[in-house]
């Protein structure tokens, strides 16, 4: 199993948490844009697409919450490793977290796809 310095993993966690905050803000803006379209359009096709995007927002918000929890769990693991032996903790290496990294990459790809799809929809409707 690969290892990495604790400080590197912590920096990655911090970056991910900042990105998740950004994506959460994006979801809020997406929801507002969808609500604006819903208020002005009552066509079945448009309402079906609006419902699709509303569902995607719910799913992505849940994904953000679950991923944030997984990051916090790994942060707790890192803190525990430091507490076990605080001497030279900034030079210690611990197990890497490739699954978390893959999860973040997958989340970003899916999120960007949804954003692109929504922007195309909004361009047609507005």
Secondary structure by P-SEA (a helix, b strand, c coil): cbbbbaaaaaaaaaaaaaaaaaaaaaaaaaaaaaaaaaaccccaaaaaaaaaaaaaaaaaaaaaaaaaaaaaaaaaaaaaaaaacccccccccccccaaaaaaaaaaaaaaaaaaaaaaaaaaacc
